Amino acid sequence: MENSGNTASDASTTSGTAQVRPFRVEIPQADVDDLRHRLERTRWNTAVTGLDGWARGVPADYLKGLADYWAEEFDWRGAEARLNEFPQYITEIDGQDIHFAHVRSDRPDATPLLLVHDWPGSFVQFVDVIGPLSRDFHVVVTSTPGVGFSGPLSSTGWNTGRIAGAFTALMARLGYDRYGVQGNGGGAWIAAEMGRLAPGHVTGIHVNGLVTFPSEDPADFAGLTEGEQARLARLQDFRDDKMGFNVIQSTRPETVAYGLNDSPVGQLAWIMEKFKEWTDPAKELPEDAVDRDTLLTNVSVYWFTGTAGSSAHLYYEMAHDPAAWAPKERGTVPTAVAVALPSDVAIRRFAERDHHVVRWTEFGRGGNFLSLEQPELLVEDVREFFADLADLAALG
């Protein structure tokens, strides 16, 4: 993880010290010990004979090995120190604590850039790109309400629009009038909504892991390339075979929360399944795509903050929010879409229907978590996109 060494003082980044308070990750040793003891006392289920790999979920032998490593070898204090290299803060917006890291660039003309993570990621998702990006941007990395150090949720109703509103309020509170946003997966939905809410403040939107949907018009399917047809088939496979987590969290988040909050192995399996399915399929295991200690740092953040349940409720809010599925005006903010060809489902004509797409980049490797899988590619694409926007603004 790279850190630029820049820090942000309360006086220079907030409109009042009462609004934003410094934060450090400091998990009590009793909680660290409790995690280890729970892992050691896991009540393992009896595996059904004849199981084939990951087809029915996380294999027992794999999960046992990872749980043993988490209990005996993973260095939480080392991970905690890495996270604390970045200046972090908490502020209350709309009755909810919002945690964020804030690293200012040495460049006085740097563009502010907000980074928004996906589920089951956290702000840990951006540890490898904060330093490189801060050479050109004032970087703000949020923890989504209900996730990690922004959670648990203080109330219901935290849908995509409300989260987007909170993040626009955060950037205003930090004194940023014009800024860019980068998001992946669910974070891409939030980024796009921020553009709709505050087009006068969001200069550009960069997304990866974007999900696009065809309409009911048969013309949508005419002339699709072979690669686009493969991506559409991948989306259909997700809806047919990989939606179990989504259905549960969208309908009964409170029920599943009890098990996830009580069992670290349950939480581990719930998250690692998604990293297996959403990273580069050329990688056999999640840790072949993303560093194992980084994966466990992310899972540990969910565990220590007890936010498995509140993060699940975000799915419920989206599923039950009429505005989330109602027709929307096409976005007007210039948007860049980065596509990882081995795993993504985005189709350009659908993206252009919904967003003002001015840049489309296709990578031959990587998955949904580009900031962890291919950080150099993501950083370069973000830099080039916002540099092009600045050049156009200068000409205009």
C-alpha positions in Angstrom: 0.0 0.0 0.0 1.4 3.4 -1.0 1.0 6.6 0.9 1.9 10.0 -0.4 2.7 11.3 3.0 0.2 14.1 2.7 -2.1 14.9 5.6 -5.3 17.0 5.9 -5.7 19.2 8.9 -9.1 19.9 10.4 -8.6 23.6 9.8 -7.9 23.3 6.1 -10.5 20.7 5.2 -13.6 21.4 7.3 -15.8 24.3 8.0 -15.6 23.7 11.7 -13.9 21.2 14.0 -17.3 20.4 15.6 -18.4 18.9 12.3 -15.5 16.6 11.5 -13.5 14.7 14.1 -10.3 12.8 13.5 -10.5 9.0 13.6 -8.0 6.2 13.9 -8.6 2.5 13.6 -8.0 1.1 17.1 -9.7 -2.2 17.7 -9.5 -3.3 21.4 -7.3 -6.3 22.1 -10.2 -8.0 23.7 -12.0 -8.0 20.3 -9.0 -9.3 18.5 -8.7 -12.1 21.0 -12.4 -12.9 20.8 -12.2 -13.2 17.0 -9.3 -15.8 17.4 -11.2 -17.8 20.0 -14.4 -17.8 17.9 -12.4 -19.0 14.9 -10.8 -21.8 16.9 -14.2 -22.9 18.2 -16.0 -23.0 14.9 -18.6 -25.7 14.6 -18.0 -26.9 11.1 -20.8 -28.5 9.2 -20.5 -32.0 7.7 -19.7 -31.6 4.0 -21.9 -33.5 1.6 -20.0 -36.0 -0.4 -19.5 -35.5 -4.2 -19.4 -31.7 -4.1 -17.8 -30.1 -7.1 -15.6 -27.1 -6.4 -17.4 -23.8 -5.8 -20.6 -24.7 -7.6 -22.6 -24.9 -4.4 -20.7 -22.4 -2.4 -17.3 -22.0 -0.6 -15.6 -25.4 -0.4 -15.0 -26.6 3.2 -11.3 -27.4 2.8 -10.6 -24.0 1.3 -12.5 -22.2 4.0 -10.9 -24.2 6.9 -7.5 -23.3 5.6 -8.3 -19.6 5.3 -9.9 -19.5 8.7 -6.8 -21.1 10.3 -4.7 -18.5 8.6 -6.9 -15.7 9.9 -6.7 -17.1 13.4 -3.1 -18.0 13.6 -1.0 -16.0 11.1 -2.9 -12.9 10.0 -1.5 -9.8 11.6 -4.4 -7.5 12.4 -2.2 -5.0 14.1 0.0 -4.7 11.0 -3.1 -4.3 8.9 -4.4 -1.6 11.3 -1.1 0.3 11.0 -1.3 0.2 7.3 -4.9 1.7 7.3 -3.8 4.4 9.8 -1.2 5.6 7.4 -4.0 7.6 5.8 -5.6 10.5 7.7 -9.2 9.5 8.6 -12.2 11.3 9.9 -15.8 10.8 10.9 -18.6 13.3 10.4 -22.4 13.1 11.0 -24.6 13.7 8.0 -28.4 13.2 8.0 -28.2 11.5 11.4 -25.6 9.0 10.2 -21.9 8.8 11.0 -19.8 8.9 7.7 -16.2 7.6 7.9 -13.7 8.7 5.3 -10.0 9.0 4.5 -8.7 12.3 3.1 -5.3 12.6 1.5 -4.5 16.0 -0.1 -2.2 16.3 -3.0 0.9 18.4 -3.0 -0.4 20.0 -6.2 -2.4 23.1 -5.4 -4.4 22.8 -8.6 -5.3 19.1 -8.0 -8.9 18.0 -8.7 -10.8 16.6 -5.6 -11.7 13.0 -6.2 -14.2 11.0 -4.2 -13.8 7.1 -4.3 -16.9 5.0 -3.6 -16.6 1.3 -2.9 -18.8 -1.7 -3.7 -20.3 -4.4 -1.4 -18.7 -6.5 0.1 -15.8 -4.1 -0.2 -15.0 -1.3 2.2 -12.6 1.7 2.1 -9.9 -1.0 2.3 -10.7 -1.6 -1.4 -8.7 1.5 -2.3 -5.6 1.1 -0.2 -3.4 0.5 -3.3 -4.6 3.5 -5.3 -4.8 6.3 -2.7 -1.1 7.1 -2.8 -0.7 7.1 -6.6 -3.9 9.1 -7.1 -3.0 11.7 -4.5 -0.1 12.8 -6.8 -2.8 14.4 -9.0 -6.0 14.5 -6.9 -7.1 15.5 -3.4 -8.4 12.0 -2.6 -11.5 11.4 -0.4 -12.4 7.7 0.3 -15.7 7.1 1.9 -17.1 4.2 3.9 -20.7 3.7 2.7 -23.3 4.3 5.4 -23.8 1.0 7.2 -20.4 -0.4 6.2 -17.3 -0.6 8.3 -16.5 2.5 10.4 -19.6 4.3 9.0 -21.9 1.8 10.6 -24.0 0.4 11.9 -26.9 2.2 10.3 -28.7 4.7 12.6 -32.0 4.3 10.8 -33.8 2.7 7.8 -34.2 4.5 4.5 -30.5 4.6 3.3 -31.2 4.0 -0.4 -28.9 5.0 -3.2 -30.3 8.5 -3.5 -29.9 9.2 0.2 -26.3 8.0 0.2 -25.5 10.1 -2.9 -27.0 13.1 -1.1 -24.9 12.4 2.0 -21.7 12.2 -0.1 -22.4 15.4 -2.0 -22.9 17.0 1.5 -19.6 15.6 2.6 -17.7 17.1 -0.3 -19.3 20.5 0.4 -18.4 20.2 4.0 -14.8 19.6 3.0 -14.9 22.8 1.0 -14.9 21.2 -2.5 -17.3 22.9 -4.9 -16.2 21.0 -8.0 -14.9 17.4 -7.9 -14.9 14.1 -9.6 -16.3 10.7 -8.5 -15.0 7.2 -9.0 -17.1 4.1 -8.1 -17.3 0.4 -8.8 -20.3 -1.9 -8.8 -22.7 -0.5 -6.3 -20.4 2.4 -5.9 -20.9 3.2 -9.6 -24.7 3.5 -9.0 -24.0 6.0 -6.2 -21.5 7.9 -8.4 -24.0 8.2 -11.2 -26.7 9.3 -8.8 -24.4 12.0 -7.4 -24.1 13.3 -11.0 -27.8 13.5 -11.3 -28.2 15.2 -7.9 -25.4 17.7 -8.3 -24.4 18.1 -12.0 -23.1 21.6 -11.2 -20.6 20.2 -8.7 -19.6 16.8 -10.2 -17.2 17.5 -13.1 -16.8 13.8 -14.2 -17.7 10.3 -13.2 -15.4 7.3 -13.6 -16.9 3.9 -13.1 -15.9 0.2 -13.3 -17.9 -2.9 -12.7 -20.8 -1.1 -14.2 -24.0 -3.1 -14.6 -26.1 -2.3 -17.6 -29.5 -3.7 -18.5 -31.3 -4.1 -21.8 -34.8 -2.7 -22.2 -37.8 -4.6 -23.4 -37.2 -3.3 -26.9 -36.0 -6.2 -29.2 -33.8 -3.6 -31.0 -31.5 -3.6 -28.0 -30.2 -7.0 -29.1 -29.7 -6.3 -32.8 -26.1 -6.2 -33.9 -24.4 -7.1 -30.6 -20.8 -8.1 -31.1 -19.7 -11.5 -30.0 -18.1 -10.0 -26.9 -21.2 -8.1 -26.0 -23.3 -11.3 -26.4 -20.9 -13.0 -24.0 -21.3 -10.2 -21.5 -25.1 -10.4 -21.8 -24.9 -14.1 -21.2 -22.8 -13.5 -18.1 -25.4 -11.2 -16.8 -28.1 -13.8 -17.3 -26.0 -16.4 -15.6 -25.6 -14.1 -12.6 -29.4 -13.6 -12.4 -30.0 -17.4 -12.8 -27.3 -18.9 -10.6 -25.5 -16.3 -8.5 -28.2 -14.1 -7.0 -28.8 -16.0 -3.8 -27.0 -13.4 -1.6 -28.9 -10.6 -3.3 -32.3 -12.2 -2.8 -31.7 -12.9 0.9 -30.3 -9.4 1.6 -33.0 -7.7 -0.4 -35.8 -9.5 1.4 -34.7 -10.7 4.9 -31.5 -8.9 5.8 -32.2 -9.0 9.5 -32.5 -12.8 9.6 -29.2 -13.5 7.9 -27.5 -10.8 10.0 -27.7 -12.9 13.2 -25.5 -15.6 11.8 -23.1 -13.3 10.0 -22.7 -11.2 13.1 -22.1 -14.1 15.4 -19.9 -16.4 13.3 -16.7 -15.0 11.8 -16.4 -18.1 9.6 -20.0 -17.4 8.3 -18.9 -13.8 7.6 -15.8 -15.0 5.9 -17.6 -17.4 3.6 -20.3 -14.8 2.8 -17.7 -12.3 1.6 -15.1 -14.7 0.0 -17.7 -16.2 -2.2 -18.2 -12.8 -3.9 -14.5 -12.2 -4.3 -14.2 -15.6 -5.9 -17.1 -14.9 -8.3 -16.4 -11.2 -9.0 -12.6 -11.2 -9.6 -10.8 -12.3 -12.7 -12.1 -15.8 -13.6 -8.6 -16.7 -14.8 -7.5 -16.7 -11.2 -8.3 -20.0 -9.4 -8.7 -18.6 -5.9 -9.6 -15.1 -4.5 -6.1 -14.6 -3.2 -4.7 -15.3 -6.6 -6.5 -12.1 -7.7 -6.2 -10.0 -4.5 -3.6 -10.2 -1.8 -4.8 -12.6 1.0 -4.0 -10.3 3.8 -5.9 -7.4 2.1 -8.9 -9.7 1.7 -8.8 -10.6 5.4 -8.3 -6.9 6.3 -11.5 -6.2 4.5 -13.4 -9.1 6.2 -12.0 -8.0 9.6 -13.3 -4.5 9.1 -16.8 -6.0 8.6 -16.4 -8.3 11.6 -14.9 -5.8 14.1 -17.5 -3.1 13.2 -20.5 -5.6 13.3 -21.8 -4.3 10.0 -22.8 -7.5 8.2 -26.4 -6.7 9.0 -26.5 -3.1 8.2 -24.7 -3.6 4.9 -27.3 -6.3 4.0 -30.0 -3.7 4.7 -28.6 -1.6 1.9 -29.8 -4.2 -0.5 -33.2 -4.2 1.0 -33.4 -0.4 0.7 -32.5 -0.5 -3.0 -34.9 -3.4 -3.7 -37.8 -1.6 -2.0 -37.0 1.9 -3.4 -39.4 2.8 -6.3 -37.0 5.6 -7.4 -34.2 3.1 -7.9 -36.1 1.3 -10.6 -38.2 4.2 -12.1 -37.1 5.6 -15.5 -34.4 8.3 -15.1 -33.3 11.2 -17.1 -30.0 10.4 -18.9 -27.0 11.6 -16.9 -25.4 14.7 -18.2 -22.1 14.6 -16.4 -19.2 13.3 -18.6 -18.6 9.6 -17.7 -15.8 7.2 -18.3 -16.5 3.4 -18.2 -13.6 1.0 -17.5 -14.5 -2.6 -18.5 -12.7 -5.7 -17.4 -13.4 -8.0 -20.3 -13.0 -11.3 -18.4 -15.7 -10.6 -15.9 -17.8 -7.5 -16.6 -21.3 -7.3 -18.0 -21.4 -3.7 -19.2 -22.6 -3.1 -22.8 -21.7 0.2 -24.4 -25.0 1.0 -26.1 -26.9 0.5 -22.8 -24.4 2.6 -20.9 -24.7 5.4 -23.4 -28.5 5.3 -23.2 -28.3 6.0 -19.4 -25.1 8.0 -19.0 -23.1 10.7 -20.9 -20.3 8.3 -21.8 -17.3 10.1 -23.3 -14.6 7.4 -22.6 -14.8 3.6 -22.9 -11.8 1.6 -21.9 -11.5 -2.2 -22.1 -9.0 -4.2 -20.1 -8.0 -7.7 -21.0 -7.6 -8.7 -17.4 -9.1 -8.0 -14.0 -12.6 -8.1 -12.4 -15.0 -6.0 -10.4 -12.3 -5.0 -7.9 -9.9 -3.3 -10.3 -8.5 -1.1 -7.5 -7.2 -4.2 -5.8 -6.7 -6.5 -8.9 -5.2 -4.0 -11.4 -4.5 -0.8 -9.5 -2.0 0.5 -12.0 -4.5 0.2 -14.9 -7.2 1.9 -12.9 -5.1 4.8 -11.7 -3.8 5.5 -15.3 -7.4 5.4 -16.7 -8.7 7.8 -14.0 -5.7 10.1 -14.6 -6.2 10.2 -18.4 -10.0 10.7 -18.1 -9.8 13.7 -15.8 -6.8 15.2 -17.7 -8.8 15.1 -20.9 -11.7 16.8 -19.1 -9.4 19.5 -17.9 -8.0 20.0 -21.4 -11.6 20.3 -22.8 -12.5 22.8 -20.1 -9.4 24.9 -20.9 -10.4 25.0 -24.6 -14.0 25.9 -23.7 
